[in-house]
Amino acid sequence: MNRDRDDTGRPRNARARDTLGRPLPPGAEGVPRIPDDLELPPAETLDYAQDLLNRGLAFNAHEVFEAAWKNGPHEERALWQGLAQFAVGITHVQRGNYKGGAALLRRASALLADVTTVPYGVDTAGLIEAAVTLADDVGAGTVVDPARLKFRLTR
């Protein structure tokens, strides 16, 4: 099988994805992809990710945060990584993978708790509380209303 690879030889998955980030069959239409090399100022990153979360596109928000984490300043990595883990945790809950979602939400809360200086008005305290509460609920098997998965990122 001939896989699509980037210039460094790493595999790419160019297949379209559904609203929950799952690959669709070749040739299918999906939601627009977030470019791997996306570089936005922090405020625009947060606005873009917030819009995606509001529309139920947590996987896409995860990709926006992942780009900020990989392309941003080293001293902000824990913040962006924690936000990426938070969004992918929500993605797993949306997909019905409650065990995986709970684990990722707990990882997100730990990363966000390590952020000592919180820039850009990010509500780390509120997100940590939301992540732990949601992880506890889904870990106990509580079915979560999709409206509950829309979180405010900033104060």
N, C-alpha and C positions, 0 to 999 in steps of 0.2 A: 504494500500500500504506500502510495506517495503522499507524505504529509506536508502540509503547508508550514514552512519554516521562515523565521526572520533572518536577517543578515548574519546573526551570530550562530545560527543553527538551532535556536530554540523553537519548539513547536508553537504554532499559532492555531487558534481555533477561529476560523473566519466564518463558521456557520452562524446563521441568525439565531437569536435567543428569544425565548418567550418573556413575559413580564416578570417572571420569577428567576430569570437568568439561566434557565435550562436550555441546552442546545436543541434546536429544531432540526427536522430532516433537511438534507441538502436541497437548496432551491426554495425553501419556505421563506416567507416574509416574517420578520420579527420586529422587535422594538429597536430603535437606533442604538448602536454600540457607542460606548464611551472610548475615545482613543487612548491607547496606553501612554502616549506622550502628552496628554492633556496638561497644560500649565496655565493655571489661573491664579490671580491674586487671592489671598485667603478669604476675603469677604465674598468674592464671587464664587469661590469653591463652596463656602457655606450656603450661600443663596441657591446655587444650582442643586446641591445635595438636598437642601430643605424642600425645594420644589419637587424633586424626585420622590422623596419620602412622602410628601403630601399626596402624591399621585399613586402611592402604593408600589413604587419602583425602588425598593430597598436595595436590590442587587446592583442597579445602576448607581445609586448613591454610594454604595460600597466601592464601585470602580472609580468614582470621582475622588473619594477619600484616599483610595490606594494610590492614585496618581499624585495627590498632594504629599502623601507619605514618602513616595519614592523620589519625587522631584523637588520637594521642599527642603528647607534648612534642617540640618541634622538635629538641632536643639528642639525642633517641633515634631520629631518623628513619633514620640509616644502619643502625642495628641492625635495626630492624623491616623496612626495605627489603631488607637483605641476607638476612634470614630468609625474606621473601616470595619473593625471587628463588631462594633455595635450594629452597623447596617447589615452585615452578613449574618449576624445572629437573628435579626428580624427576618431576613430572607429565609433562613431555615425554619423559623416559626411559621411564616407564610406557606412554606412547602409542606408543613405538617411534621417536620423533623424536630420534634420538641426536645429530645435529648441533645441533639447537636446544637440547636438554638440556645438552650440553657447554658451549655458549655461555652459557647462563643460569647454570650452576653456576660457571663462571669469573667471571662478573659478580658472583655472590653472594659468592664468596671474596674478590674485590677490595673489595666493600662492607664485608664483615665485618672485613677487615684494617684498614680505616680507623677502626674503632671503638676509641678509645683507652682509655676507661673502660668496662669490660664489667659491666653491672648484671645482677641477678636470677639469677646463677649460670649464665648462658648460656656454653656451652663453645665459644667462637668458635674457639679453636685447633683443637679436634677437628673442628668443622664445616668449617673451611677445609681441613684435611687431607683430610677425607672428600669434599668437593666437588671438589678438584683431582684426587684419585685416581679418583673416579667419572668426572669429565670426561675424563681421560686414557683410561680404559678404554673408555667408550662412543665417544669420538672415534676409537679404534682399531678400532671395530666389535665389541667384546666384548659378547656377549649377557649381560645382567645378571639374575640370579635375583631375583625380587621380594622375597625375604627380605632381600636386601642393601640395599634401599631404605628400611629402617626405621632411622632415626638417633635417637640420644639428643641432645636439645637442651641439656640442662643437665648440669653436673658432678655 
